[in-house]
Amino acid sequence: MAELVHADTARGIATITLDSQHNRNALSAQLMAELTDRLRAAQADDAVRVIVLTHDGRVFCSGMDLSEARGGSAAGMGVNAFPAVLQSIWDSPKPVVARVAGPARAGGVGLIGACDIAVAARAATFAFTEVRIGVVPAVISITVLPRLLPRAAHELFLTGEVFDGTRAAAVGLVNSAVDSADLDAEVSRYVDMLVLGAPGALAATKQMLRRVRPASMSEDFAAMLSLSAEHFAGDEGQEGIAAFTEKRQPSWVPQA
């Protein structure tokens, strides 16, 4: 089975690369397991000072792998593994920087929200597409809502509208949006600043910053996972996933 997540460490920087291009870097069970392993290895490596999460191919991450969600039970959808991935990024004692060169959807936006710093190309696009396939952006809300302006959160979560990197920066989803040609330089600018911090001080500062969320993050994830799984397995979720797969409008869209 081909590896879907690569890891490389050089000069104190661990670069973790999503490389599941056949399904637009969707969050399959295999990809999430490998991503969790790569994150844990980087966090445990004393030589690593900063983690960069990036991607090969045109798409950063298209969200959950819907081929694993169609017709399956809630437990078998892969959704159950996602909170652990997000929390591994969120709780990482080492800063995590997202490098976003292409589209991110749904769970892919959740990954970006979990990172400490996110840099995107202006041409990259984002969307919370869950409601359009009959499910709820529940699990990702835990990492994304602390980033977004409240009005923008209501608009973007409810409409599923696609927005670009410039707006992502304006509403707080990413720290910086730059031309594609300048993306690597902008990521390096942040990484170069982060490595100037003492490892223990960075870890303690991250822990301090995370206090803005309640200490019950695991409980929050459990509640949101239940809500998410309920809608994935429900009639609307299964119809929406079928419609997406079959490239048609779901049954709830009014007909002309």
PyMOL commands that set and color helices and strands:
alter all, ss='L'
color gray80, all
select helices_A, chain A and resi 21-23+29-44+66-68+74-76+79-90+107-114+130-133+138-144+150-159+165-170+180-194+199-212+217-233+235-246
alter helices_A, ss='H'
color red, helices_A
select strands_A, chain A and resi 5-10+13-18+50-55+96-100+104-105+117-121+125-127+163-164+176-178
alter strands_A, ss='S'
color yellow, strands_A
deselect
rebuild
show_as cartoon
